[in-house]
Amino acid sequence: MTITLFTHPFSRGRTARWMLEEVGASYDVEVVDFDAPRPRALLDANPLGKVPTLIHDGKVITEVAAICIYLADVFPDADLAPHAGETAEFWRWLFFVAGPMEQAATAHAFGWDSAGREANVGFGSYEAVVDLLDAKLSRDDFVAGTRFTAADVCTASFLGWTMMTESIPKRPAFEAYLARCMDRPAARKARAADDALAAEF
């Protein structure tokens, strides 16, 4: 089994690396310099030239949520895929964060307000999606309920970045959830590796 991760320390590649560490995978890292032409191997795999891009035994996986779900499936012993009673919450909130929540945070960061056009955008309103995720994480310790899963790798990574950039407010439920997730050994190991890379840029 060979796994190659194309990444950059200031990208969603941090989420993919964290997931790789959670499942205990052995992997190679190809760091993509955003100020240089994209490597041919990356463009062959993903013509958009985006990171993270994962290549596993010749198979290409892009989009960070898909990478996390794929790795949870390929490494079942890590027990990060949803159990039978967790599937509804797992899939609902994973796609909520990857879709409406990220779209709302991006719109907010760029100063675009959906007021009066809520019916025409997938997230409705920024305030509504923030309040909804706040209510969820005030009620449950983790996305699927009581247990850490692949959906938490994506959600915690998203909240960590967006709270740091102030595109999502630092609410108590968000900070408590982030602390629970980021204290995991795999999270600390991945963060240390990417922080060391970041020092080179």
C-alpha positions in Angstrom: 0.0 0.0 0.0 1.4 3.4 -1.0 -0.2 6.7 0.0 1.0 10.1 -1.1 -0.4 13.3 0.2 0.0 16.5 -1.8 -0.3 19.3 0.7 0.7 22.7 2.0 0.9 23.7 5.7 -1.5 26.6 5.2 -4.2 24.6 3.5 -6.9 22.0 4.1 -4.1 19.5 3.8 -3.7 19.8 7.5 -7.1 18.1 7.9 -6.0 15.2 5.6 -2.7 14.8 7.5 -4.6 14.7 10.8 -6.9 12.0 9.4 -3.9 10.0 8.1 -2.4 10.1 11.6 -5.7 9.1 13.2 -5.9 5.9 11.1 -2.2 5.1 11.6 -1.4 5.1 7.9 2.1 5.2 6.5 2.3 7.9 3.9 4.6 10.2 1.9 4.2 13.9 1.8 4.7 16.1 -1.3 4.7 19.8 -0.3 3.3 22.1 -2.9 4.8 25.5 -3.1 2.0 28.0 -3.9 4.5 30.4 -5.4 5.9 27.9 -7.9 4.3 25.9 -10.8 2.3 22.9 -9.6 4.2 19.6 -9.8 3.3 17.5 -12.9 2.4 14.6 -10.7 -0.2 16.7 -8.9 -1.7 18.1 -12.1 -1.9 14.6 -13.6 -3.9 13.5 -10.5 -5.9 16.6 -10.0 -5.9 19.1 -13.0 -7.2 21.8 -10.6 -3.8 21.7 -8.9 -5.6 21.9 -5.5 -4.4 20.5 -2.2 -5.1 18.2 -0.5 -4.9 15.5 -3.1 -4.4 12.0 -2.0 -3.1 9.1 -4.1 -3.6 5.6 -2.7 -2.3 2.8 -4.8 -3.0 4.8 -8.0 -6.5 5.9 -6.9 -7.0 9.7 -6.6 -9.1 11.2 -3.8 -9.7 14.9 -3.6 -11.9 17.1 -1.4 -11.0 17.0 2.3 -14.3 15.5 3.5 -14.1 12.8 0.9 -10.5 12.0 1.9 -11.5 11.7 5.6 -14.5 9.4 4.7 -12.3 7.3 2.4 -9.6 6.8 4.9 -12.2 5.8 7.6 -13.5 3.2 5.2 -10.0 1.9 4.1 -8.7 1.7 7.7 -11.7 0.2 9.6 -9.6 -0.8 12.6 -9.3 2.9 13.4 -13.0 2.8 14.1 -13.7 6.3 12.7 -16.6 5.4 10.4 -20.1 5.8 11.8 -21.7 2.9 13.7 -25.2 1.8 12.8 -26.9 4.1 15.2 -24.7 7.1 14.2 -25.1 7.3 10.5 -27.9 10.0 10.4 -25.9 12.4 12.6 -22.6 11.6 11.0 -23.7 12.2 7.4 -26.0 15.2 8.2 -23.4 17.2 10.1 -20.4 16.3 8.0 -22.1 17.5 4.8 -23.6 20.5 6.7 -20.1 21.7 7.6 -18.5 20.9 4.2 -21.4 22.6 2.4 -23.6 25.3 3.9 -21.3 26.1 6.8 -18.2 26.6 4.7 -20.1 28.6 2.1 -21.5 30.8 4.8 -18.1 31.4 6.4 -16.5 32.2 3.1 -19.3 34.6 2.2 -19.0 36.3 5.6 -15.2 36.6 5.2 -15.6 38.3 1.9 -18.3 40.6 3.2 -21.1 39.2 1.2 -24.5 39.3 2.9 -27.3 37.0 1.9 -30.0 39.1 3.5 -33.1 39.2 1.2 -31.7 36.3 -0.9 -31.7 33.5 1.7 -33.9 31.3 -0.5 -31.4 31.5 -3.3 -28.2 30.3 -1.5 -27.5 26.9 0.0 -26.7 28.2 3.5 -29.7 30.6 3.9 -28.1 33.0 6.3 -24.8 33.2 8.1 -26.4 33.7 11.5 -28.7 30.7 11.1 -25.9 28.2 10.2 -23.7 29.5 13.0 -26.6 29.2 15.5 -27.5 25.7 14.2 -23.9 24.3 14.6 -23.7 26.0 18.1 -26.9 24.2 19.2 -25.6 20.9 17.9 -22.2 21.2 19.7 -23.8 22.5 22.9 -26.0 19.3 22.9 -23.5 16.6 21.8 -19.8 16.1 22.6 -19.0 15.0 19.1 -20.6 15.2 15.6 -22.0 11.6 15.7 -23.0 11.9 19.4 -20.8 10.5 22.1 -17.8 9.2 20.1 -15.0 10.8 18.0 -15.3 10.0 14.3 -14.0 11.1 10.9 -16.7 13.8 10.8 -15.0 15.4 13.8 -11.7 15.6 12.0 -13.4 17.7 9.4 -15.5 19.8 11.7 -12.8 20.5 14.3 -10.4 21.5 11.5 -13.0 23.8 10.0 -13.8 25.5 13.3 -10.1 25.8 14.2 -9.3 27.7 11.0 -12.4 29.8 10.8 -12.3 30.9 14.5 -8.6 31.8 14.0 -9.5 33.9 11.0 -12.6 35.3 12.7 -15.0 34.2 10.0 -16.8 32.1 12.7 -17.2 33.6 16.2 -15.5 32.0 19.2 -18.5 30.7 21.0 -18.1 28.6 24.2 -19.5 25.4 22.6 -17.1 25.7 19.7 -14.1 26.3 21.9 -14.9 23.4 24.2 -15.5 21.1 21.2 -12.3 22.1 19.6 -10.3 21.5 22.8 -11.7 18.0 23.0 -10.7 17.2 19.5 -7.4 18.9 19.2 -6.0 17.2 22.4 -6.0 13.9 20.7 -2.5 12.4 20.1 -2.9 12.2 16.3 -4.1 15.8 16.2 -1.0 16.9 18.1 1.3 14.9 15.9 -0.2 16.2 12.7 -0.2 19.7 14.0 3.5 19.5 15.0 4.5 18.2 11.5 2.6 21.0 9.7 3.8 23.7 12.0 7.4 22.6 11.3 6.6 22.8 7.5 5.0 26.2 8.0 8.2 27.6 9.4 9.8 27.0 6.0 7.4 29.4 4.2 
